[in-house]
């Protein structure tokens, strides 16, 4: 390979002059680095910052987190979405306490075995904490390197990931592995951004093949488009003057162990008439009783990575409570804020959905 040591040198110079001052920067504490990396998966830095500070204040070390109740951990995560990240964080904290005597394992392979930690997070933890030469390869890195070297290899295949990981490893200044990785990620986040980067102020303007070729927007190359599926959710906010009904989601998935109102799910849109013929509906709302249904939210679109949700909320006043609760929990309205709820519920409760 040609001598590409200029990449590492220029990146680190740029980083020292331009890096954002963030609370998890320049730390060598693997626990805090781990928490910040998990929060920042799928979350923008501006939003993640507030969550990170609150989380670390309540759970300052791995022991405090391991000792906490899962429901409380989820409560601190509420609003970030992708709750499996919080559940895995909690589970892995217990593993560190039980299997590693409370000391974060100082080995890439052992870190990788912890639940919820993949190649990327493991590389970030060991390189930032102990300067171990494992390359971090995320969307920012794919974008920058594919443009710099005009690489047409798709980034969303196993082969592409291996290619970019090997390339990052070759470009790395191993004596400053942690600094190099952080510089690479920050450069992709701030300078070589997805849409219209300002190449005129880039330290690689004279080296970047995509810029020279005026083909920046063509990189990175992707092979597959994610297929999404539509799902229709009908929620019922059933209440009397000071109680309401909720249910814990037990099914595996991103909202596991979170609470929500009684729900009917469907792959196709339903009219109210069709909804009222569903068995669950008939169980909750028995014939012969009078119910007052008010539609508060209608077909609000909510996009997840593999699903597009269309959400309806009905408010239903029941004067004497439901005759048949079938799996629902009746709680006082004041108690609701003790239960972790998912984002759709949060939007509804904070009246962020428009009618
Ligand atoms: S010149 Fe433009 S496309 Fe190339 S690395 Fe710099 S910002 Fe990215």
Boltz pocket constraint, residues with backbone or C-beta under 6 A from the ligand:
constraints:
  - pocket:
      binder: B
      contacts: [[A, 144], [A, 147], [A, 148], [A, 191], [A, 192], [A, 193], [A, 197], [A, 198], [A, 199], [A, 202], [A, 203], [A, 204], [A, 205], [A, 208], [A, 210], [A, 211], [A, 216]]
      max_distance: 6.0
